[in-house]
């Protein structure tokens, strides 16, 4: 979904550098303080909710789209006085991977990622085997990766990607209902799609022995 440019974005980002950064304005070592990662955090709803539910954990949300990032920062600014366990980062995930240590993370969340439907774009999908190598490296041995989507083509292809990479043991939940579990709160997209009767699918993966 394309988001229009927000005239207030620059002011919001400038006023909230304590919770929102780019690769140019922070010390890379600070990322090593975070145990959980959401890639493609969108407007921030999911990240802010898990921060509230798990205040003892620290969460890093990475979003490449600047307009979505600005909206996430605007939402986060409203609650940052009550939640001190997150950081939002506007960057491509490929540039973030080198800043994360081996076996650093408890959890990786891939929520409603861009399906990149054209075959020549498939290598950009967040479940593609080349990226799974990084997920396997940065997840702890008992860590968990959650992949959630409404796009059945992306989901089915992703199952094959996980089989091909052979780095994770995984289970599939079809259909998935967030209200039935306590580990995966709903996102803005899940609420929107479920209201339209669209099925949500989840893949839960655990690293094979490193």
Secondary structure as GFF3:
##gff-version 3
##sequence-region A 1 210
A	DSSP	alpha_helix	9	15	.	.	.	ID=ss1
A	DSSP	beta_strand	20	22	.	.	.	ID=ss2
A	DSSP	three_ten_helix	28	33	.	.	.	ID=ss3
A	DSSP	beta_strand	36	39	.	.	.	ID=ss4
A	DSSP	alpha_helix	45	53	.	.	.	ID=ss5
A	DSSP	beta_strand	59	63	.	.	.	ID=ss6
A	DSSP	alpha_helix	66	77	.	.	.	ID=ss7
A	DSSP	beta_strand	86	90	.	.	.	ID=ss8
A	DSSP	alpha_helix	93	97	.	.	.	ID=ss9
A	DSSP	beta_strand	105	111	.	.	.	ID=ss10
A	DSSP	three_ten_helix	119	124	.	.	.	ID=ss11
A	DSSP	alpha_helix	129	138	.	.	.	ID=ss12
A	DSSP	beta_strand	139	149	.	.	.	ID=ss13
A	DSSP	alpha_helix	152	165	.	.	.	ID=ss14
A	DSSP	beta_strand	168	174	.	.	.	ID=ss15
A	DSSP	three_ten_helix	178	180	.	.	.	ID=ss16
A	DSSP	alpha_helix	188	195	.	.	.	ID=ss17
A	DSSP	beta_strand	201	207	.	.	.	ID=ss18
###
